[in-house]
Amino acid sequence: MISYRHSTKCDGNLGFFESESCICPAWLSFWNLRLTIFISYLFVLSFLFSSPISAAVSMLHAQRPARFDTIKDTYCTGENIRFQQDVTHWKGKSYWRVTYDTGDIIDSLLYPFSCNKGGWIQLTHFLESEGMRDSFSRSLFIATTPVAELPQNLSLCEGEAVVFDFPEEEEFNILWQDGSTELKYVIEKTGNYAVEIRDRTGKCKIGSKFFVKVLPIPEATLAPDYYICENETIWIEVKNLRNVKSLIWNNGSTFPDPEITAPGDYIVTLQNGVCETQLSTVVHPDDCQSCEFYFADALDLSTGSSDLGWIWRTTCDAYQILNGAIFNPWGQSVYFFNPLDPVPWNGYCGNDYCPEAGYSYFVDVEVLDERGEWKRERYSGTIRLVR
């Protein structure tokens, strides 16, 4: 009897068909189990290695760089560039790169940031995390913000004008408050003014609002000539002051009627804080020999001669006593000269006798000089009262 083999499936295992009996050898079942375990192990390893990679990709995607959804097509130099970000906090490194069409590249970790020169740029946002890198780019145009010296509040003098003259070669447009677009603008009146300067694209602008005040010119009158004698003191006077806050002479005096003791050219500068005017006069030397005044050193009332109360004597034929006064040692006035009723000092202090002492005095006179002009002079000194 001849025996033979025939392969078939047997309970899910590979076996032999013999005498119509299904027999699964034990060694075949053992390798089948090991194969199943090995395949399961590979599956577990695949899961363990793929999880970090998948997590890194997922985290990188979750921290996707800014999509520039709210960014504008055009910005100005100096203007902050802002955009909507997909995340508020990155666990990885994040930075921006600005690439100019000229080839210049600028990296920045700051946000927001700005560009300091104009032109087309490519803005790229980079994100690095777990050794992986992602980026997103957008093309923008950076327009140039005008650069110019803008006018501020100022004051002008009457009759003056201020001219704002912007250079023609600059690439910008001008608009004044009255609609003028002139590069050269003249202001000569008090008022509020405003100017706006835009670049040629109209996107970038600077501007200024300011006030201009026109002040009146200081005015006064000053005689053109004066004359002075040797060892004499005169007073030159600036009169009819209008719109004047302060004045100063070229000899340093700040009084409107300074004392002058020498011939020369005298100039006064009138000021109101912004505007000023100068006036000048000439003090000429004069021999002044036609008139002299003499003053007593003492008034002796023991003689009983009341006319000695006049303390001056003069060689002048034409003169006027304008003012005169006598003061006691304590600075109190005891006598005033009255040109309408010229009464000599009688040595009284009110209704009482003045005590013997030294008394100071001054006398203002006008004398007619040899040129036929009236000149004002002041004399002062001390007189001793004797009883």
C-alpha positions in Angstrom: 0.0 0.0 0.0 1.4 3.3 -1.1 1.1 6.4 1.3 1.2 10.2 0.1 1.0 13.8 1.6 -1.4 16.6 0.7 -1.3 20.1 2.3 -4.4 21.8 3.5 -5.6 24.2 6.3 -6.2 22.6 9.6 -7.7 24.6 12.5 -6.0 27.6 11.2 -2.6 26.0 11.1 -0.6 24.5 8.2 -0.7 20.6 8.4 -0.6 17.4 6.5 -3.4 15.3 5.2 -2.8 11.7 6.0 -5.4 8.9 6.1 -7.9 11.7 6.1 -6.6 12.8 9.5 -5.5 16.4 10.3 -2.3 16.4 12.3 -0.6 19.9 13.4 3.0 19.3 14.4 4.0 20.9 17.8 7.2 22.5 16.4 5.1 24.5 13.8 2.8 25.9 16.5 5.8 27.2 18.5 7.2 29.2 15.6 3.8 30.6 14.9 3.6 32.0 18.4 7.0 33.6 18.2 6.1 35.2 15.0 3.0 36.7 16.5 5.0 38.1 19.5 7.6 39.6 17.2 5.1 41.4 15.1 3.4 42.8 18.2 6.8 44.0 19.5 7.5 45.9 16.2 4.1 47.5 16.5 4.9 48.8 20.0 8.3 50.1 19.0 6.7 51.9 16.0 4.2 53.5 18.3 6.8 54.6 20.9 9.1 56.2 18.2 6.3 57.8 16.2 4.7 59.6 19.3 7.6 62.1 19.9 7.8 62.9 16.2 4.1 63.3 16.0 4.0 65.4 19.2 6.8 67.7 17.9 5.0 68.2 14.6 1.8 68.8 16.4 3.4 71.3 18.8 5.1 73.1 15.9 1.8 73.3 14.1 0.1 74.5 17.3 2.7 77.3 17.5 2.4 78.2 13.9 4.0 81.5 13.1 1.9 84.6 12.5 -0.3 84.4 9.4 -0.3 88.2 8.8 -4.0 88.2 8.5 -4.3 91.8 9.8 -1.1 93.2 8.2 -1.3 96.2 5.8 0.2 96.2 2.3 2.1 99.5 3.0 3.9 100.8 6.1 5.9 104.0 6.7 9.4 104.2 7.9 9.4 104.5 11.7 5.9 103.0 11.9 5.5 99.9 14.1 4.6 96.8 12.2 2.0 94.7 14.0 0.0 91.7 13.0 -2.4 89.0 14.4 -0.4 86.1 15.9 -1.8 82.6 16.1 -0.4 82.0 19.6 0.4 84.2 22.5 3.3 82.3 23.9 5.9 80.2 22.1 7.9 77.4 23.7 10.4 77.5 20.9 12.6 80.3 19.4 10.7 82.9 17.3 12.2 85.8 15.3 11.4 87.9 12.2 13.5 88.6 9.2 13.3 91.6 6.9 14.8 91.1 3.4 15.0 94.2 1.2 14.9 94.1 -2.5 18.5 95.4 -2.4 19.6 92.3 -0.7 19.9 93.7 2.8 18.8 91.3 5.5 17.8 92.4 9.1 16.8 89.9 11.8 14.9 91.0 14.8 13.7 89.4 18.0 11.6 92.6 18.9 7.9 92.9 18.4 6.5 95.1 17.3 9.4 96.5 15.1 9.8 99.1 12.4 11.9 99.7 9.3 14.2 102.8 9.0 14.4 102.9 5.3 11.9 102.5 2.4 11.5 100.0 -0.4 9.9 96.6 -1.0 10.6 94.0 1.7 9.8 90.4 2.4 8.8 89.9 6.0 9.4 86.3 7.2 8.4 84.9 10.6 10.5 81.9 11.8 9.6 79.4 14.5 12.1 76.8 15.7 11.1 74.0 18.1 12.5 70.6 18.9 15.0 70.8 16.0 12.3 71.6 13.6 11.6 74.9 11.8 8.6 76.6 10.2 8.1 80.0 8.5 5.7 82.2 6.8 6.4 85.2 4.5 4.7 88.3 3.2 5.8 91.0 0.8 5.3 94.6 2.0 6.1 98.1 0.7 7.8 100.5 3.2 7.0 104.1 2.2 9.4 106.9 3.3 8.0 109.2 6.0 8.9 112.8 5.2 11.7 114.4 7.1 11.5 118.2 7.5 11.9 120.9 10.2 8.3 121.7 11.2 7.3 125.2 12.3 6.5 125.9 16.0 4.9 128.8 17.9 6.8 132.0 17.2 6.6 135.8 17.5 7.3 138.4 14.8 7.9 142.1 14.8 5.5 144.3 13.0 6.6 144.7 9.4 8.6 141.5 9.4 7.6 138.1 7.9 8.7 134.5 8.3 9.2 132.3 5.2 8.9 128.5 5.3 10.7 127.3 2.2 10.7 123.5 1.7 13.2 122.2 -0.9 11.8 121.3 -4.3 13.8 118.2 -4.7 12.1 116.5 -1.7 9.6 113.8 -2.7 6.6 115.0 -0.7 3.4 117.1 -0.9 2.6 120.2 1.2 -0.9 121.3 2.4 -1.4 124.4 4.5 -4.4 125.3 6.6 -5.8 127.6 3.9 -5.5 125.0 1.2 -2.2 126.2 -0.2 0.2 123.6 -1.6 3.1 126.0 -2.1 6.6 124.9 -1.0 7.4 128.5 -0.1 4.9 130.0 2.3 5.0 133.5 3.8 3.5 134.4 7.2 3.2 138.1 8.4 0.0 138.2 10.4 -1.1 137.1 13.8 -3.1 133.8 13.7 -3.3 130.0 14.0 -1.5 128.0 11.2 -1.1 124.4 10.3 0.9 122.4 7.8 0.8 118.8 6.7 3.6 117.0 4.7 2.8 113.8 2.9 5.0 111.5 0.9 4.1 110.9 -2.8 2.1 107.8 -1.9 0.0 109.8 0.5 0.4 107.0 3.1 3.0 108.7 5.3 2.7 112.2 6.8 4.0 114.6 9.5 2.4 117.9 10.5 2.4 120.8 12.9 -0.1 123.2 14.3 1.3 126.5 15.6 0.5 130.1 16.5 2.2 133.2 15.2 2.0 136.5 17.1 3.0 139.8 15.5 4.3 142.3 18.0 4.5 146.2 17.6 7.8 147.9 17.2 9.0 149.8 20.3 8.9 153.6 19.7 10.2 156.7 21.5 11.7 160.1 20.8 15.2 161.4 21.5 16.7 164.8 20.8 19.5 164.5 18.2 22.0 166.8 19.9 23.1 167.8 23.4 25.9 170.0 24.8 28.0 169.6 27.9 30.5 171.8 29.6 33.8 170.6 31.2 33.2 169.0 34.6 29.4 169.3 34.0 26.7 166.6 34.4 23.7 166.7 32.1 20.7 164.4 31.6 19.7 163.1 28.2 16.2 161.7 28.0 14.3 159.3 25.8 10.6 160.4 25.8 7.2 159.2 24.6 7.9 155.5 25.2 5.5 153.2 23.4 5.5 149.4 23.4 8.7 149.4 25.4 9.4 146.8 28.2 13.0 147.6 28.8 15.9 149.8 27.5 19.6 150.0 27.7 22.1 152.6 26.8 25.5 151.9 25.3 27.1 153.2 28.5 25.2 150.4 30.5 22.5 152.6 32.0 18.9 151.2 32.0 17.3 154.6 33.0 15.4 156.6 30.4 17.3 159.7 31.5 20.9 158.7 32.3 23.5 161.1 33.7 26.1 162.1 31.2 29.5 163.6 32.2 31.4 163.5 28.9 30.8 164.2 25.2 30.2 161.3 22.9 27.7 159.3 20.9 25.0 157.8 23.0 22.7 155.0 21.7 19.7 153.5 23.5 18.1 150.1 22.6 14.4 149.8 23.2 13.0 146.3 23.6 9.7 144.5 24.2 11.0 141.0 24.6 11.2 140.2 20.8 11.5 143.4 18.9 13.9 146.2 19.4 14.6 149.7 18.1 17.7 151.9 18.5 17.8 155.7 18.8 21.0 157.8 19.0 22.1 161.3 20.0 25.4 163.2 20.1 26.6 165.1 23.2 28.9 167.9 22.0 31.5 169.6 24.1 30.9 173.2 25.0 33.1 175.9 26.7 30.1 177.2 28.8 32.0 180.3 30.1 28.9 182.6 30.0 27.2 181.3 33.2 28.4 180.1 36.6 26.7 179.4 39.9 28.2 179.9 43.4 26.9 178.4 46.6 27.4 179.5 50.2 29.1 177.2 52.6 27.1 178.6 55.6 24.0 180.5 56.4 24.7 182.9 59.3 21.4 184.1 60.8 23.1 185.9 63.6 23.5 188.9 61.2 19.8 189.2 60.9 20.0 189.4 57.1 17.2 187.2 55.7 18.3 187.5 52.1 21.3 185.3 53.0 18.7 182.5 52.9 19.5 182.4 49.2 22.2 179.9 49.0 23.1 180.5 45.3 24.7 183.3 43.4 25.2 183.4 39.6 26.8 185.4 36.8 24.1 184.5 34.4 21.8 187.1 33.0 19.1 184.6 32.0 18.3 181.7 34.2 15.4 180.0 35.9 15.2 178.2 39.2 13.1 175.2 38.6 13.3 173.4 41.9 15.1 173.7 45.2 14.9 171.9 48.5 16.8 171.7 51.8 17.0 168.6 54.1 17.9 168.2 57.7 20.5 165.7 58.8 17.8 163.0 59.1 16.7 163.4 55.5 13.5 165.3 56.2 12.7 168.3 54.0 12.6 171.6 55.7 12.3 173.9 52.7 11.0 173.8 49.2 11.6 176.5 46.6 8.5 177.9 45.0 9.2 179.5 41.6 5.9 181.4 41.7 6.7 182.9 45.2 10.5 182.8 45.6 11.0 183.4 49.4 14.5 182.8 50.8 15.0 180.2 53.5 14.7 181.8 56.9 16.2 179.0 58.9 12.9 177.7 60.2 11.9 174.0 60.3 8.2 174.3 60.1 7.2 176.8 62.9 10.4 176.2 64.9 13.9 177.4 64.6 16.1 174.8 62.9 19.0 173.8 65.1 22.6 174.6 64.1 23.7 171.7 61.9 24.8 170.8 58.4 21.8 170.8 55.9 21.9 169.2 52.4 20.3 170.8 49.4 19.8 170.5 45.6 18.8 173.2 43.1 17.6 172.6 39.5 18.1 175.5 37.1 17.8 176.3 33.4 20.2 178.7 31.9 20.2 180.4 28.5 23.6 179.6 26.9 25.4 181.6 24.3 23.7 179.6 21.5 20.3 180.8 22.8 19.3 177.4 24.1 18.0 176.5 27.5 20.0 174.0 29.3 19.0 172.1 32.5 21.5 171.7 35.3 21.4 170.4 38.9 23.6 171.6 41.7 23.8 170.0 45.1 25.8 170.3 48.3 25.8 171.0 52.0 25.3 174.3 53.9 26.0 174.9 57.6 23.3 176.8 59.6 24.7 179.2 62.1 22.7 181.1 64.7 
